[in-house]
Structure formats: structure tokens, C-alpha cells
Amino acid sequence: MSTIENGPRPQTVRVLPPRDVPLGGPRAMTVRRTLPQRERTLIGAWCFIDHYGPDDVATTGGMDVAPHPHIGLQTVSWLFSGEIEHRDSLGVHAFVRPGELNLMTAGQGIAHSETSTAATTVLHGVQLWVALPDEHRHTGRDFHHHVPDPVALDGAEARVFLGTLAGDTSPVPTFTPLLGAELTLDPGATLTLDIDPAFEHGLLVDQGDITFAGAPLHPADLGYLPPGPTTLTLTNPSATPARLILLGGTPFDEPIVMWWNFIGRTAEEIVQAREEWQQASARFGEVQGYPGDRLPAPELPNVALKARGNRL
């Protein structure tokens, strides 16, 4: 950990390491998951961070996630390389490409599939989830696509896909205050950004070795900074470029129940959603055009599902 002075009390950066998780059932690809974990469930309303690649799809087979359900959340897809085909039960057929945001709102219920395309040779990116606040978690299905313009900074570049940073604001609406941006830093560069002191922030390192508010981070690490600072300083001390994902938001104070692809408030909600998926309920709709079967839901655990929030 690293402690910085900013305002009336010290701010401590916590470094959250990743764990390897198989994604997608029997045709699983391995991802590095840094959120949620035991020490921290959310950063703002960001509740899930999967970081994958660079994968040579000729060796790994790429991504092939059959139709599966979601409730109570938004999915945020962002790529560094490759291309992913998205289909959902709203009827959206879209592609995720490097530097382009795909945001899908599940609300009361949606289903979608994700597959890397035949043109993809190397697959590399992040899959993120946002928890919907209680007043909006039963909203209707929705989908947004946005291509942020690069913002040139001193020794760096930003692509702001959600919220506001470095004078740029994404037009994509959110249900709670959020920030999401890709940052690249030149070799030896130091970048200081104005940030919202009401936000907590997380920095995911894709490539390079970085200091984040004074704390050293390495590839696949997630650094967490609590609310308070008005500026954030990032340094790339290496001789190669660094690439980062900066996430932020106001603290999300509602306890949530997370299981499989569902976010609810009670175990009973999760059990009901699983049953409706297994019964092919109209709640989730149907994904058209995927050449295969839906993913069945896993068995529920033998222990009670419990609500959780942040412990730090």
C-alpha cells in the first residue's frame, strides 16, 4: 500500500491482485478477475472487472460465450485488439472493436452472446459490469455504442467512454455518477489529472509498470483509491508505453447479491431469476442468430446467498 496526503486525512492506495477464472462454460477462455474479491466488492457502481489477453485465438480458440442472462446490471465491453460479435434479446446485432464502447443494460432481464470474429487473430480487452441502483434495477433493456475521440495530453492520451475526464464527456447516460477511460502514457511520462473528490477510483494496468498516486502497480494489478483527492498523478517510469483503464464513481452504498450473471438484493430474487432462465421465460427474451444452444445455469450453491458490500 501507498499513502498520500491530500486534504484533511491521508489517502491509501490498495493494490488488488487478479485471479484466473475460466469464462464461458465448456469452451472456456481464461480471464484475470480483479473485481469482485474478498476485500472489495465495488468501486463506485463498478462491480466486476475481467481482463483478458492478449490471446492468440489460433491457439486458445478465442471467445465463444453462448446466450446467457443478466439482471440488475449493465455490461461494458472495451477492446485493445480483436473483434467481438454481440447479439442480444433486444434485437441488437453489433460488434465490439478497439477503442469503441458497447454498453448493454439488462435491467429486469436480457440475454446476449459474445463471440470473437473470424477476422480476430489476437483477442485482448476488458469486460466490466455496473450495478444498477435499486430505483433503476428493473428498467427496460437498452444498448449504447460510442466511439470516443482520443484526447491528447502531455505525454499521454485519454479515451473517455463514460463520464468526464480531461475536459471530455461521454454522451452515454449512466444511472449513477461514473467514470471510465482508457489512458496511454508515453515512456517516462508523468500525468496529473483533475478528478472528482466524491469519487473512489480504480486503476487497472493492462501493460507497463505504473505508479498510481505513489503506489507501484504491475500488469493486471488493480489499484484502489478512496474518495478525497482532487488530483491524481500517474507515472510511467519504464522505457515502453503503458496502457491503463481508469474507473471511478461515487461510493455505491446498497448491499447487493451477486451470483453467476445476476445482481439482486435478496437470495430469493436470484433463485427466481435462475428458475426463469432455465424455463426459457419471456423475461430474458431470445437471442437470434447464435449458432448453438443457450448456456444452462449452474447449480445453486449449498450455502445461502448473502448480500455483500465493501469491507474497506
Phi and psi restraints in degrees (value plus and minus 20) as a CYANA .aco file:
   2 SER   PHI    -152.2  -112.2
   2 SER   PSI     116.5   156.5
   3 THR   PHI    -131.4   -91.4
   3 THR   PSI     111.1   151.1
   4 ILE   PHI    -140.7  -100.7
   4 ILE   PSI     128.5   168.5
   5 GLU   PHI    -113.0   -73.0
   5 GLU   PSI     104.7   144.7
   6 ASN   PHI    -178.6  -138.6
   6 ASN   PSI      80.6   120.6
   7 GLY   PHI      72.8   112.8
   7 GLY   PSI    -178.4  -138.4
   8 PRO   PHI     -93.8   -53.8
   8 PRO   PSI     -39.6     0.4
   9 ARG   PHI    -159.2  -119.2
   9 ARG   PSI     134.1   174.1
  10 PRO   PHI     -83.5   -43.5
  10 PRO   PSI     128.3   168.3
  11 GLN   PHI    -132.9   -92.9
  11 GLN   PSI     106.8   146.8
  12 THR   PHI    -127.8   -87.8
  12 THR   PSI     106.8   146.8
  13 VAL   PHI    -106.5   -66.5
  13 VAL   PSI     108.4   148.4
  14 ARG   PHI    -126.2   -86.2
  14 ARG   PSI     117.3   157.3
  15 VAL   PHI    -120.3   -80.3
  15 VAL   PSI     100.4   140.4
  16 LEU   PHI    -128.6   -88.6
  16 LEU   PSI      92.4   132.4
  17 PRO   PHI     -99.1   -59.1
  17 PRO   PSI     138.9   178.9
  18 PRO   PHI    -104.3   -64.3
  18 PRO   PSI     144.6   184.6
  19 ARG   PHI    -150.7  -110.7
  19 ARG   PSI     129.0   169.0
  20 ASP   PHI    -102.4   -62.4
  20 ASP   PSI     113.2   153.2
  21 VAL   PHI    -156.7  -116.7
  21 VAL   PSI     112.6   152.6
  22 PRO   PHI     -95.9   -55.9
  22 PRO   PSI     116.0   156.0
  23 LEU   PHI    -139.3   -99.3
  23 LEU   PSI     110.7   150.7
  24 GLY   PHI      81.1   121.1
  24 GLY   PSI       2.4    42.4
  25 GLY   PHI      54.8    94.8
  25 GLY   PSI    -162.3  -122.3
  26 PRO   PHI     -86.5   -46.5
  26 PRO   PSI     -43.1    -3.1
  27 ARG   PHI    -122.4   -82.4
  27 ARG   PSI      27.3    67.3
  28 ALA   PHI     -90.1   -50.1
  28 ALA   PSI     120.7   160.7
  29 MET   PHI    -127.6   -87.6
  29 MET   PSI     133.1   173.1
  30 THR   PHI    -111.9   -71.9
  30 THR   PSI     113.6   153.6
  31 VAL   PHI    -142.0  -102.0
  31 VAL   PSI     141.7   181.7
  32 ARG   PHI    -123.5   -83.5
  32 ARG   PSI      96.6   136.6
  33 ARG   PHI    -126.2   -86.2
  33 ARG   PSI     105.5   145.5
  34 THR   PHI    -133.7   -93.7
  34 THR   PSI     -31.1     8.9
  35 LEU   PHI    -168.2  -128.2
  35 LEU   PSI     113.4   153.4
  36 PRO   PHI    -101.1   -61.1
  36 PRO   PSI     142.7   182.7
  37 GLN   PHI    -168.9  -128.9
  37 GLN   PSI     157.2   197.2
  38 ARG   PHI     -76.4   -36.4
  38 ARG   PSI     -60.1   -20.1
  39 GLU   PHI     -99.2   -59.2
  39 GLU   PSI     -45.5    -5.5
  40 ARG   PHI    -171.0  -131.0
  40 ARG   PSI     109.1   149.1
  41 THR   PHI    -114.6   -74.6
  41 THR   PSI     -57.3   -17.3
  42 LEU   PHI    -158.6  -118.6
  42 LEU   PSI     135.9   175.9
  43 ILE   PHI    -146.8  -106.8
  43 ILE   PSI      88.5   128.5
  44 GLY   PHI      38.8    78.8
  44 GLY   PSI    -155.8  -115.8
  45 ALA   PHI    -111.8   -71.8
  45 ALA   PSI     -19.3    20.7
  46 TRP   PHI     -88.3   -48.3
  46 TRP   PSI     103.2   143.2
  47 CYS   PHI    -145.3  -105.3
  47 CYS   PSI     -18.4    21.6
  48 PHE   PHI    -178.6  -138.6
  48 PHE   PSI     106.4   146.4
  49 ILE   PHI    -153.5  -113.5
  49 ILE   PSI      93.3   133.3
  50 ASP   PHI    -132.0   -92.0
  50 ASP   PSI     112.6   152.6
  51 HIS   PHI    -145.6  -105.6
  51 HIS   PSI     104.6   144.6
  52 TYR   PHI    -156.6  -116.6
  52 TYR   PSI     134.2   174.2
  53 GLY   PHI      65.3   105.3
  53 GLY   PSI    -197.4  -157.4
  54 PRO   PHI     -90.1   -50.1
  54 PRO   PSI     105.2   145.2
  55 ASP   PHI    -128.6   -88.6
  55 ASP   PSI     108.6   148.6
  56 ASP   PHI     -98.4   -58.4
  56 ASP   PSI      86.6   126.6
  57 VAL   PHI     -87.5   -47.5
  57 VAL   PSI     -40.1    -0.1
  58 ALA   PHI     -85.3   -45.3
  58 ALA   PSI     -44.7    -4.7
  59 THR   PHI    -117.3   -77.3
  59 THR   PSI     -64.1   -24.1
  60 THR   PHI    -109.8   -69.8
  60 THR   PSI     -40.7    -0.7
  61 GLY   PHI      70.2   110.2
  61 GLY   PSI     -28.8    11.2
  62 GLY   PHI      55.3    95.3
  62 GLY   PSI    -179.0  -139.0
  63 MET   PHI    -121.1   -81.1
  63 MET   PSI     111.9   151.9
  64 ASP   PHI    -168.0  -128.0
  64 ASP   PSI      67.0   107.0
  65 VAL   PHI    -125.7   -85.7
  65 VAL   PSI      89.1   129.1
  66 ALA   PHI     -84.8   -44.8
  66 ALA   PSI     145.4   185.4
  67 PRO   PHI     -70.4   -30.4
  67 PRO   PSI     109.9   149.9
  68 HIS   PHI    -166.4  -126.4
  68 HIS   PSI     139.7   179.7
  69 PRO   PHI    -117.7   -77.7
  69 PRO   PSI     142.7   182.7
  70 HIS   PHI    -163.2  -123.2
  70 HIS   PSI     130.7   170.7
  71 ILE   PHI    -160.0  -120.0
  71 ILE   PSI     132.0   172.0
  72 GLY   PHI      51.0    91.0
  72 GLY   PSI      -1.1    38.9
  73 LEU   PHI    -172.9  -132.9
  73 LEU   PSI     152.3   192.3
  74 GLN   PHI    -139.9   -99.9
  74 GLN   PSI     122.9   162.9
  75 THR   PHI    -122.4   -82.4
  75 THR   PSI     118.4   158.4
  76 VAL   PHI    -143.3  -103.3
  76 VAL   PSI      97.8   137.8
  77 SER   PHI    -128.9   -88.9
  77 SER   PSI     112.6   152.6
  78 TRP   PHI    -165.8  -125.8
  78 TRP   PSI     107.6   147.6
  79 LEU   PHI    -134.1   -94.1
  79 LEU   PSI     128.8   168.8
  80 PHE   PHI    -119.6   -79.6
  80 PHE   PSI     -52.4   -12.4
  81 SER   PHI    -175.4  -135.4
  81 SER   PSI     137.2   177.2
  82 GLY   PHI      75.1   115.1
  82 GLY   PSI    -189.8  -149.8
  83 GLU   PHI    -173.0  -133.0
  83 GLU   PSI     115.5   155.5
  84 ILE   PHI    -143.1  -103.1
  84 ILE   PSI     114.3   154.3
  85 GLU   PHI    -112.6   -72.6
  85 GLU   PSI     108.1   148.1
  86 HIS   PHI    -133.7   -93.7
  86 HIS   PSI     111.2   151.2
  87 ARG   PHI    -152.2  -112.2
  87 ARG   PSI     119.3   159.3
  88 ASP   PHI    -161.0  -121.0
  88 ASP   PSI     152.3   192.3
  89 SER   PHI    -100.9   -60.9
  89 SER   PSI     -19.8    20.2
  90 LEU   PHI     -98.7   -58.7
  90 LEU   PSI     -33.7     6.3
  91 GLY   PHI      78.0   118.0
  91 GLY   PSI     -14.0    26.0
  92 VAL   PHI     -98.9   -58.9
  92 VAL   PSI     111.2   151.2
  93 HIS   PHI    -143.9  -103.9
  93 HIS   PSI      88.4   128.4
  94 ALA   PHI    -160.7  -120.7
  94 ALA   PSI     150.7   190.7
  95 PHE   PHI    -143.8  -103.8
  95 PHE   PSI     124.3   164.3
  96 VAL   PHI    -123.4   -83.4
  96 VAL   PSI     104.8   144.8
  97 ARG   PHI    -148.8  -108.8
  97 ARG   PSI     142.1   182.1
  98 PRO   PHI     -75.0   -35.0
  98 PRO   PSI     114.5   154.5
  99 GLY   PHI      57.2    97.2
  99 GLY   PSI      -7.9    32.1
 100 GLU   PHI    -144.5  -104.5
 100 GLU   PSI     115.4   155.4
 101 LEU   PHI    -113.0   -73.0
 101 LEU   PSI     111.0   151.0
 102 ASN   PHI    -136.9   -96.9
 102 ASN   PSI     100.0   140.0
 103 LEU   PHI    -141.2  -101.2
 103 LEU   PSI     101.9   141.9
 104 MET   PHI    -135.5   -95.5
 104 MET   PSI     110.4   150.4
 105 THR   PHI    -120.0   -80.0
 105 THR   PSI     101.7   141.7
 106 ALA   PHI    -103.2   -63.2
 106 ALA   PSI     -66.8   -26.8
 107 GLY   PHI      37.6    77.6
 107 GLY   PSI    -146.7  -106.7
 108 GLN   PHI     -85.7   -45.7
 108 GLN   PSI     -47.0    -7.0
 109 GLY   PHI     145.4   185.4
 109 GLY   PSI     115.3   155.3
 110 ILE   PHI    -171.8  -131.8
 110 ILE   PSI     140.1   180.1
 111 ALA   PHI    -148.9  -108.9
 111 ALA   PSI     128.2   168.2
 112 HIS   PHI    -174.8  -134.8
 112 HIS   PSI     143.5   183.5
 113 SER   PHI    -145.0  -105.0
 113 SER   PSI     135.9   175.9
 114 GLU   PHI    -160.8  -120.8
 114 GLU   PSI     102.4   142.4
 115 THR   PHI    -158.4  -118.4
 115 THR   PSI     118.2   158.2
 116 SER   PHI     -92.1   -52.1
 116 SER   PSI     125.7   165.7
 117 THR   PHI    -105.3   -65.3
 117 THR   PSI     146.2   186.2
 118 ALA   PHI     -83.7   -43.7
 118 ALA   PSI     -44.2    -4.2
 119 ALA   PHI     -97.5   -57.5
 119 ALA   PSI     -30.0    10.0
 120 THR   PHI    -100.9   -60.9
 120 THR   PSI     106.4   146.4
 121 THR   PHI    -125.6   -85.6
 121 THR   PSI     -57.3   -17.3
 122 VAL   PHI    -149.0  -109.0
 122 VAL   PSI     105.0   145.0
 123 LEU   PHI    -128.0   -88.0
 123 LEU   PSI     109.9   149.9
 124 HIS   PHI    -179.6  -139.6
 124 HIS   PSI     101.7   141.7
 125 GLY   PHI     158.3   198.3
 125 GLY   PSI    -182.6  -142.6
 126 VAL   PHI    -153.8  -113.8
 126 VAL   PSI     127.2   167.2
 127 GLN   PHI    -140.8  -100.8
 127 GLN   PSI     105.2   145.2
 128 LEU   PHI    -145.1  -105.1
 128 LEU   PSI     129.0   169.0
 129 TRP   PHI    -141.2  -101.2
 129 TRP   PSI     129.1   169.1
 130 VAL   PHI    -141.2  -101.2
 130 VAL   PSI     107.0   147.0
 131 ALA   PHI     -96.5   -56.5
 131 ALA   PSI     113.6   153.6
 132 LEU   PHI    -105.0   -65.0
 132 LEU   PSI     117.5   157.5
 133 PRO   PHI     -86.4   -46.4
 133 PRO   PSI     138.5   178.5
 134 ASP   PHI     -73.3   -33.3
 134 ASP   PSI     -61.0   -21.0
 135 GLU   PHI     -89.5   -49.5
 135 GLU   PSI     -34.9     5.1
 136 HIS   PHI    -141.9  -101.9
 136 HIS   PSI     -17.0    23.0
 137 ARG   PHI     -95.3   -55.3
 137 ARG   PSI     -30.0    10.0
 138 HIS   PHI    -125.3   -85.3
 138 HIS   PSI      -1.5    38.5
 139 THR   PHI     -85.1   -45.1
 139 THR   PSI     149.8   189.8
 140 GLY   PHI     -96.9   -56.9
 140 GLY   PSI     147.6   187.6
 141 ARG   PHI     -84.2   -44.2
 141 ARG   PSI     126.6   166.6
 142 ASP   PHI    -177.0  -137.0
 142 ASP   PSI     144.5   184.5
 143 PHE   PHI    -172.5  -132.5
 143 PHE   PSI     116.9   156.9
 144 HIS   PHI    -153.3  -113.3
 144 HIS   PSI     120.2   160.2
 145 HIS   PHI    -142.4  -102.4
 145 HIS   PSI     114.0   154.0
 146 HIS   PHI    -167.5  -127.5
 146 HIS   PSI     118.2   158.2
 147 VAL   PHI    -135.0   -95.0
 147 VAL   PSI      78.2   118.2
 148 PRO   PHI     -91.6   -51.6
 148 PRO   PSI     121.3   161.3
 149 ASP   PHI     -93.6   -53.6
 149 ASP   PSI     123.1   163.1
 150 PRO   PHI     -88.1   -48.1
 150 PRO   PSI     119.1   159.1
 151 VAL   PHI    -128.4   -88.4
 151 VAL   PSI      96.8   136.8
 152 ALA   PHI     -97.4   -57.4
 152 ALA   PSI     108.8   148.8
 153 LEU   PHI    -144.5  -104.5
 153 LEU   PSI     154.9   194.9
 154 ASP   PHI     -91.9   -51.9
 154 ASP   PSI      82.7   122.7
 155 GLY   PHI      57.1    97.1
 155 GLY   PSI      -4.2    35.8
 156 ALA   PHI    -177.2  -137.2
 156 ALA   PSI     153.9   193.9
 157 GLU   PHI    -166.0  -126.0
 157 GLU   PSI     123.4   163.4
 158 ALA   PHI    -145.3  -105.3
 158 ALA   PSI     124.4   164.4
 159 ARG   PHI    -146.5  -106.5
 159 ARG   PSI      88.0   128.0
 160 VAL   PHI    -113.2   -73.2
 160 VAL   PSI      87.8   127.8
 161 PHE   PHI    -116.1   -76.1
 161 PHE   PSI     -40.1    -0.1
 162 LEU   PHI    -163.4  -123.4
 162 LEU   PSI     121.9   161.9
 163 GLY   PHI      57.5    97.5
 163 GLY   PSI    -174.2  -134.2
 164 THR   PHI    -150.9  -110.9
 164 THR   PSI     114.4   154.4
 165 LEU   PHI    -180.3  -140.3
 165 LEU   PSI     122.4   162.4
 166 ALA   PHI      33.8    73.8
 166 ALA   PSI      16.3    56.3
 167 GLY   PHI      60.5   100.5
 167 GLY   PSI     -15.9    24.1
 168 ASP   PHI    -137.0   -97.0
 168 ASP   PSI     121.4   161.4
 169 THR   PHI    -147.7  -107.7
 169 THR   PSI     109.3   149.3
 170 SER   PHI     -94.8   -54.8
 170 SER   PSI     120.3   160.3
 171 PRO   PHI    -100.9   -60.9
 171 PRO   PSI     -24.4    15.6
 172 VAL   PHI     -96.3   -56.3
 172 VAL   PSI     104.6   144.6
 173 PRO   PHI     -94.2   -54.2
 173 PRO   PSI     130.0   170.0
 174 THR   PHI    -150.3  -110.3
 174 THR   PSI     139.3   179.3
 175 PHE   PHI    -112.1   -72.1
 175 PHE   PSI     -34.0     6.0
 176 THR   PHI    -157.9  -117.9
 176 THR   PSI     140.4   180.4
 177 PRO   PHI     -83.4   -43.4
 177 PRO   PSI     105.6   145.6
 178 LEU   PHI    -158.6  -118.6
 178 LEU   PSI     138.9   178.9
 179 LEU   PHI    -154.9  -114.9
 179 LEU   PSI     115.5   155.5
 180 GLY   PHI    -165.3  -125.3
 180 GLY   PSI     105.9   145.9
 181 ALA   PHI    -173.6  -133.6
 181 ALA   PSI     124.8   164.8
 182 GLU   PHI    -113.7   -73.7
 182 GLU   PSI     113.6   153.6
 183 LEU   PHI    -142.5  -102.5
 183 LEU   PSI     118.5   158.5
 184 THR   PHI    -142.4  -102.4
 184 THR   PSI     114.9   154.9
 185 LEU   PHI    -137.6   -97.6
 185 LEU   PSI     114.1   154.1
 186 ASP   PHI     -87.1   -47.1
 186 ASP   PSI     139.3   179.3
 187 PRO   PHI     -75.5   -35.5
 187 PRO   PSI     110.9   150.9
 188 GLY   PHI      57.0    97.0
 188 GLY   PSI     -17.4    22.6
 189 ALA   PHI    -100.2   -60.2
 189 ALA   PSI     127.3   167.3
 190 THR   PHI    -141.7  -101.7
 190 THR   PSI     110.2   150.2
 191 LEU   PHI    -145.4  -105.4
 191 LEU   PSI     109.0   149.0
 192 THR   PHI    -135.2   -95.2
 192 THR   PSI     104.6   144.6
 193 LEU   PHI    -135.3   -95.3
 193 LEU   PSI     121.5   161.5
 194 ASP   PHI     -96.2   -56.2
 194 ASP   PSI     111.1   151.1
 195 ILE   PHI    -149.8  -109.8
 195 ILE   PSI     141.8   181.8
 196 ASP   PHI     -97.9   -57.9
 196 ASP   PSI      99.8   139.8
 197 PRO   PHI     -87.1   -47.1
 197 PRO   PSI     -34.2     5.8
 198 ALA   PHI    -100.8   -60.8
 198 ALA   PSI     -31.9     8.1
 199 PHE   PHI    -109.0   -69.0
 199 PHE   PSI     126.1   166.1
 200 GLU   PHI    -114.8   -74.8
 200 GLU   PSI     132.4   172.4
 201 HIS   PHI    -150.7  -110.7
 201 HIS   PSI     130.1   170.1
 202 GLY   PHI    -150.2  -110.2
 202 GLY   PSI     118.2   158.2
 203 LEU   PHI    -140.7  -100.7
 203 LEU   PSI      96.6   136.6
 204 LEU   PHI    -118.2   -78.2
 204 LEU   PSI     107.2   147.2
 205 VAL   PHI    -112.8   -72.8
 205 VAL   PSI     100.2   140.2
 206 ASP   PHI    -107.6   -67.6
 206 ASP   PSI     -70.9   -30.9
 207 GLN   PHI    -165.1  -125.1
 207 GLN   PSI     125.6   165.6
 208 GLY   PHI      81.4   121.4
 208 GLY   PSI     148.0   188.0
 209 ASP   PHI    -131.1   -91.1
 209 ASP   PSI     108.3   148.3
 210 ILE   PHI    -149.2  -109.2
 210 ILE   PSI     130.9   170.9
 211 THR   PHI    -126.9   -86.9
 211 THR   PSI     108.6   148.6
 212 PHE   PHI    -136.2   -96.2
 212 PHE   PSI      86.1   126.1
 213 ALA   PHI      31.3    71.3
 213 ALA   PSI      19.1    59.1
 214 GLY   PHI      72.0   112.0
 214 GLY   PSI     -30.2     9.8
 215 ALA   PHI    -117.0   -77.0
 215 ALA   PSI     113.6   153.6
 216 PRO   PHI     -94.9   -54.9
 216 PRO   PSI     113.6   153.6
 217 LEU   PHI    -147.6  -107.6
 217 LEU   PSI     126.0   166.0
 218 HIS   PHI    -140.2  -100.2
 218 HIS   PSI     148.1   188.1
 219 PRO   PHI     -71.6   -31.6
 219 PRO   PSI     112.8   152.8
 220 ALA   PHI      62.1   102.1
 220 ALA   PSI     -27.1    12.9
 221 ASP   PHI     -91.4   -51.4
 221 ASP   PSI     131.8   171.8
 222 LEU   PHI    -139.8   -99.8
 222 LEU   PSI     100.9   140.9
 223 GLY   PHI    -118.2   -78.2
 223 GLY   PSI     116.5   156.5
 224 TYR   PHI    -134.7   -94.7
 224 TYR   PSI     110.7   150.7
 225 LEU   PHI    -144.7  -104.7
 225 LEU   PSI     102.1   142.1
 226 PRO   PHI     -92.1   -52.1
 226 PRO   PSI     150.0   190.0
 227 PRO   PHI     -79.8   -39.8
 227 PRO   PSI     139.3   179.3
 228 GLY   PHI     115.3   155.3
 228 GLY   PSI     -76.6   -36.6
 229 PRO   PHI     -85.7   -45.7
 229 PRO   PSI     129.7   169.7
 230 THR   PHI    -120.9   -80.9
 230 THR   PSI     -32.8     7.2
 231 THR   PHI    -155.4  -115.4
 231 THR   PSI     138.4   178.4
 232 LEU   PHI    -155.4  -115.4
 232 LEU   PSI     107.8   147.8
 233 THR   PHI    -132.1   -92.1
 233 THR   PSI     108.9   148.9
 234 LEU   PHI    -139.8   -99.8
 234 LEU   PSI     117.6   157.6
 235 THR   PHI    -150.5  -110.5
 235 THR   PSI     114.4   154.4
 236 ASN   PHI    -128.2   -88.2
 236 ASN   PSI      78.6   118.6
 237 PRO   PHI    -101.2   -61.2
 237 PRO   PSI     -23.2    16.8
 238 SER   PHI    -108.2   -68.2
 238 SER   PSI     156.2   196.2
 239 ALA   PHI    -114.8   -74.8
 239 ALA   PSI     -11.0    29.0
 240 THR   PHI    -147.6  -107.6
 240 THR   PSI     136.8   176.8
 241 PRO   PHI     -83.1   -43.1
 241 PRO   PSI     133.5   173.5
 242 ALA   PHI    -137.1   -97.1
 242 ALA   PSI     126.4   166.4
 243 ARG   PHI    -150.2  -110.2
 243 ARG   PSI     115.1   155.1
 244 LEU   PHI    -159.3  -119.3
 244 LEU   PSI     135.7   175.7
 245 ILE   PHI    -137.4   -97.4
 245 ILE   PSI      99.7   139.7
 246 LEU   PHI    -123.2   -83.2
 246 LEU   PSI     103.5   143.5
 247 LEU   PHI    -141.1  -101.1
 247 LEU   PSI     129.8   169.8
 248 GLY   PHI    -181.9  -141.9
 248 GLY   PSI     148.4   188.4
 249 GLY   PHI     152.1   192.1
 249 GLY   PSI     144.5   184.5
 250 THR   PHI     -89.1   -49.1
 250 THR   PSI     124.8   164.8
 251 PRO   PHI     -72.7   -32.7
 251 PRO   PSI     115.6   155.6
 252 PHE   PHI    -118.4   -78.4
 252 PHE   PSI      87.3   127.3
 253 ASP   PHI    -112.3   -72.3
 253 ASP   PSI     -21.0    19.0
 254 GLU   PHI    -106.0   -66.0
 254 GLU   PSI     105.6   145.6
 255 PRO   PHI     -83.5   -43.5
 255 PRO   PSI     123.0   163.0
 256 ILE   PHI    -148.9  -108.9
 256 ILE   PSI     133.8   173.8
 257 VAL   PHI    -127.2   -87.2
 257 VAL   PSI      96.5   136.5
 258 MET   PHI    -131.5   -91.5
 258 MET   PSI     107.2   147.2
 259 TRP   PHI    -171.9  -131.9
 259 TRP   PSI     113.2   153.2
 260 TRP   PHI      31.3    71.3
 260 TRP   PSI    -137.5   -97.5
 261 ASN   PHI    -125.5   -85.5
 261 ASN   PSI      -1.8    38.2
 262 PHE   PHI    -135.3   -95.3
 262 PHE   PSI     123.9   163.9
 263 ILE   PHI    -146.8  -106.8
 263 ILE   PSI     101.3   141.3
 264 GLY   PHI    -153.7  -113.7
 264 GLY   PSI    -182.1  -142.1
 265 ARG   PHI    -138.4   -98.4
 265 ARG   PSI     -38.0     2.0
 266 THR   PHI    -155.8  -115.8
 266 THR   PSI     138.6   178.6
 267 ALA   PHI     -83.2   -43.2
 267 ALA   PSI     -55.1   -15.1
 268 GLU   PHI     -82.1   -42.1
 268 GLU   PSI     -57.6   -17.6
 269 GLU   PHI     -81.9   -41.9
 269 GLU   PSI     -61.8   -21.8
 270 ILE   PHI     -86.4   -46.4
 270 ILE   PSI     -64.7   -24.7
 271 VAL   PHI     -80.0   -40.0
 271 VAL   PSI     -62.9   -22.9
 272 GLN   PHI     -84.5   -44.5
 272 GLN   PSI     -63.3   -23.3
 273 ALA   PHI     -82.7   -42.7
 273 ALA   PSI     -61.5   -21.5
 274 ARG   PHI     -81.4   -41.4
 274 ARG   PSI     -64.2   -24.2
 275 GLU   PHI     -82.5   -42.5
 275 GLU   PSI     -62.0   -22.0
 276 GLU   PHI     -86.1   -46.1
 276 GLU   PSI     -55.8   -15.8
 277 TRP   PHI     -86.0   -46.0
 277 TRP   PSI     -64.7   -24.7
 278 GLN   PHI     -82.7   -42.7
 278 GLN   PSI     -50.3   -10.3
 279 GLN   PHI    -111.7   -71.7
 279 GLN   PSI     -11.0    29.0
 280 ALA   PHI      35.4    75.4
 280 ALA   PSI      24.9    64.9
 281 SER   PHI     -83.1   -43.1
 281 SER   PSI     130.5   170.5
 282 ALA   PHI     -85.4   -45.4
 282 ALA   PSI     -33.3     6.7
 283 ARG   PHI     -74.4   -34.4
 283 ARG   PSI     -56.5   -16.5
 284 PHE   PHI    -120.8   -80.8
 284 PHE   PSI     -35.3     4.7
 285 GLY   PHI      51.5    91.5
 285 GLY   PSI    -188.3  -148.3
 286 GLU   PHI    -149.3  -109.3
 286 GLU   PSI     118.6   158.6
 287 VAL   PHI    -112.5   -72.5
 287 VAL   PSI      99.8   139.8
 288 GLN   PHI    -114.0   -74.0
 288 GLN   PSI     118.3   158.3
 289 GLY   PHI      78.0   118.0
 289 GLY   PSI     -26.9    13.1
 290 TYR   PHI    -101.5   -61.5
 290 TYR   PSI     109.1   149.1
 291 PRO   PHI    -104.4   -64.4
 291 PRO   PSI      44.7    84.7
 292 GLY   PHI     153.3   193.3
 292 GLY   PSI    -196.6  -156.6
 293 ASP   PHI    -104.7   -64.7
 293 ASP   PSI     142.6   182.6
 294 ARG   PHI     -90.1   -50.1
 294 ARG   PSI     138.3   178.3
 295 LEU   PHI     -98.0   -58.0
 295 LEU   PSI     106.3   146.3
 296 PRO   PHI     -93.2   -53.2
 296 PRO   PSI     131.3   171.3
 297 ALA   PHI     -91.7   -51.7
 297 ALA   PSI     123.1   163.1
 298 PRO   PHI     -88.9   -48.9
 298 PRO   PSI     146.3   186.3
 299 GLU   PHI     -88.7   -48.7
 299 GLU   PSI     124.6   164.6
 300 LEU   PHI     -87.8   -47.8
 300 LEU   PSI     129.8   169.8
 301 PRO   PHI     -88.6   -48.6
 301 PRO   PSI     141.3   181.3
 302 ASN   PHI     -98.8   -58.8
 302 ASN   PSI     -32.0     8.0
 303 VAL   PHI    -121.1   -81.1
 303 VAL   PSI     136.2   176.2
 304 ALA   PHI     -87.6   -47.6
 304 ALA   PSI     119.3   159.3
 305 LEU   PHI     -95.7   -55.7
 305 LEU   PSI     110.9   150.9
 306 LYS   PHI    -141.2  -101.2
 306 LYS   PSI     127.2   167.2
 307 ALA   PHI     -88.0   -48.0
 307 ALA   PSI     126.5   166.5
 308 ARG   PHI    -162.1  -122.1
 308 ARG   PSI     135.1   175.1
 309 GLY   PHI    -159.6  -119.6
 309 GLY   PSI    -184.0  -144.0
 310 ASN   PHI     -97.2   -57.2
 310 ASN   PSI     124.7   164.7
 311 ARG   PHI    -126.6   -86.6
 311 ARG   PSI     -29.5    10.5
